[in-house]
Amino acid sequence: MQRLVLVSGPTGTGKSVLANAIASDLLCAVGSFDWLMSALRSFSDVWQVVELPVERQRLVGWSLLSRLAEQELRHGRSLVLDLVAREHPRQEWVDLADRHRAQFRVIECTCSNVEMQRTRVERRSRDIPGWYDLTWSQVERSRSNYVALDEPKLVVDAVNSLEQNLAVIREYLGLAVAP
């Protein structure tokens, strides 16, 4: 069964780690907003001239992810999307999955322990070429602006172990293996 899986949530809640693990389970690729947008940033001469506002950058990234998702689904492959999503692109991805008779699922990552999230953000190093890591003060400001996605979705909390969260996700996706 083809799947389009959206892994979303605030920065520092484990989206990328979970997205990569899910993709490994599904034997598919991850479409990562940060990785795609880092390619555009490598054209700094153009990027600095254009100086796209953040909301426009989001639209560009969502469009790139939509094209990647359509390409993969057209070829009968699943894809895991890794980003801080909003409802606008989500509906587009729901429609895309429907057109290709693919299962669409949303996993929203949270971290109910602010200090744990802070530690995660301060200690991480993603090493995405041409990309930047956010500071805790930037993440803290964005926490208050984060808008949770509507239902249906599965919510996982980073205070739980990776193994616990993956077990719940695998069950949600219908990948759970009986003991």
C-alpha positions in Angstrom: 0.0 0.0 0.0 1.3 3.4 -0.9 1.4 6.0 1.9 2.0 9.7 2.2 2.9 10.4 5.8 3.2 13.9 7.1 5.4 14.3 10.2 5.0 17.8 11.6 5.4 19.7 14.9 7.5 22.4 16.4 11.3 22.5 16.1 13.1 20.2 18.4 10.4 17.7 18.9 12.0 14.8 17.0 10.3 15.1 13.6 13.3 14.3 11.5 14.4 11.3 13.6 10.9 9.8 13.4 10.5 10.7 9.7 13.7 8.8 8.9 12.7 5.8 11.0 9.3 5.7 9.3 10.8 6.0 5.9 13.1 3.1 6.8 10.1 1.0 7.7 8.3 1.9 4.5 11.4 1.6 2.3 10.8 5.0 0.9 12.4 8.5 0.9 11.9 11.5 3.2 10.9 14.8 1.7 12.4 17.2 4.1 11.5 20.9 4.0 14.9 22.0 5.4 16.9 19.9 3.0 15.0 21.1 -0.1 15.1 24.8 1.0 18.9 24.5 1.8 19.4 23.8 -1.9 17.8 27.1 -2.8 19.9 28.9 -0.1 23.0 27.7 -1.9 22.2 30.2 -4.6 22.8 33.0 -2.1 23.3 35.6 -4.8 19.8 35.1 -6.0 18.3 34.4 -2.6 19.7 37.6 -1.0 18.4 39.7 -3.9 14.9 38.2 -3.7 14.8 38.3 0.1 11.6 36.2 0.3 9.5 36.8 3.4 9.2 33.8 5.6 5.6 33.0 4.5 6.6 33.1 0.9 9.6 30.8 1.7 7.0 28.4 3.3 4.9 28.4 0.1 8.0 27.7 -2.0 9.0 24.8 0.2 5.4 23.4 0.4 5.2 23.5 -3.4 8.6 21.7 -3.8 7.4 19.0 -1.3 4.1 18.7 -3.2 5.9 18.1 -6.5 8.1 15.5 -4.9 5.1 13.7 -3.3 3.3 13.7 -6.6 6.3 12.2 -8.4 6.8 9.5 -5.8 3.1 8.6 -5.7 2.8 8.5 -9.5 5.6 5.9 -9.5 3.8 3.8 -6.9 6.2 4.8 -4.1 5.4 6.1 -0.6 6.9 9.2 0.8 7.4 10.7 4.3 7.1 14.5 4.6 9.2 16.2 7.3 8.3 19.8 8.1 6.5 22.3 10.3 3.2 22.1 8.4 0.1 24.2 8.2 -3.4 23.2 7.2 -3.1 24.8 3.7 -0.5 22.3 2.3 -2.0 19.5 4.4 -5.3 19.7 2.4 -3.3 19.6 -0.9 -1.5 16.5 0.3 -4.8 14.8 1.4 -6.2 15.5 -2.1 -3.0 14.2 -3.8 -3.0 11.0 -1.8 -6.7 10.5 -2.7 -6.0 10.9 -6.4 -3.3 8.2 -6.2 -5.3 6.0 -3.8 -2.6 6.3 -1.2 -3.1 6.2 2.5 -2.6 9.7 4.1 -1.6 9.9 7.7 -0.5 12.8 9.9 1.9 12.4 12.9 2.3 15.5 15.0 5.3 15.6 17.3 5.3 17.5 20.6 7.5 17.9 23.6 5.6 18.5 26.8 8.8 19.2 28.7 10.1 22.6 27.7 13.6 22.0 29.2 13.9 18.7 27.3 13.0 20.5 24.1 15.5 23.2 24.9 18.3 20.6 25.5 17.3 18.9 22.2 17.6 22.1 20.3 20.8 23.3 21.9 22.6 19.9 21.4 21.5 19.0 17.9 23.6 19.3 14.8 21.9 18.3 11.6 24.7 19.2 9.2 22.4 20.1 6.4 24.6 21.8 3.7 23.7 25.5 3.4 21.1 25.4 6.2 21.2 26.9 9.6 20.2 25.6 13.0 17.8 27.6 15.1 18.8 28.9 18.5 16.7 28.2 21.5 15.5 31.8 21.7 14.3 31.6 18.1 12.5 28.3 18.9 11.0 29.7 22.0 9.5 32.6 20.1 8.1 30.2 17.4 6.6 28.0 20.1 4.0 30.6 20.9 3.1 30.9 17.1 2.8 27.2 16.5 -0.6 26.1 15.3 -1.4 22.5 15.9 -2.8 20.6 12.9 -6.5 19.6 12.9 -7.6 16.0 13.3 -7.3 13.3 12.2 -3.7 12.8 13.4 -1.6 10.9 15.8 0.2 13.0 18.5 3.5 11.7 19.9 5.5 13.3 22.7 9.3 13.5 22.7 9.3 12.8 26.5 8.5 9.2 25.6 11.3 7.0 24.3 11.9 6.8 20.6 11.0 3.1 20.8 7.7 3.9 22.5 6.8 6.5 19.9 7.8 4.3 17.0 5.7 1.4 18.3 2.6 3.7 18.5 3.4 5.1 15.0 3.8 1.7 13.5 0.5 0.6 14.9 -1.2 3.8 13.6 0.3 3.2 10.1 -0.7 -0.5 10.2 2.9 -1.6 10.3 2.8 -3.1 13.8 4.3 -6.6 14.0 2.7 -9.0 16.5 5.2 -10.1 19.2 
